[in-house]
């Protein structure tokens, strides 16, 4: 969208995944507004939506949540996630263990959920790791598509900035592990969109 690409007609899509991005919601680029309008229309039509990292923040912002730089700085690496009680009945999370690990890399966060959002997951650093609006729209701050190797590369690439922020890149690298339950969230969403075949 940042190069003014034309979005597919809403009638022609089965679902939407908004991925991570090096951009920030708070920059309020014009394409953020275009994307937010598109998401609101898709949500009104109950087209399944999954926002990941930046996408999670865009979904929240589109529905009047608030996004800002996290007051504690960066969260990166493999982190523990805890599901809320509400997640037990959620289509994406009902089969996921209450405590699981996920890969993550972000500096901005959803610091206030939309009024109609249901919190689904949190951790010590980030109270809004996942939420749902209505029956078909989700945001997740973590990256279910990241392998352990991918997050290691992110840590290495950002090691100078990470060190400057008072974090230890080597400790973060040592803590990286596989996150199979996180991947299941993405697989379950795809099953909702395309069927389980």
Secondary structure, 3 states (H helix, E strand, C coil): CCCCCCCCCHHHCCEEEECCCCCCHHHCCHHHHHHHHHHHHHHHCCCEEEEECHHHHHHHHHCCCEEEECCCCCEEEEEEEEECHHHHHCCCCCCCCCEEEEEEEECEEEEECCCCEEEEEECCCCCCCEEEECCCEEEECCECCCCHHHHHHHHHHCHHHHHHCCCCHHHHHHCCCCCHHHHHHHHHHHHHHHCCC
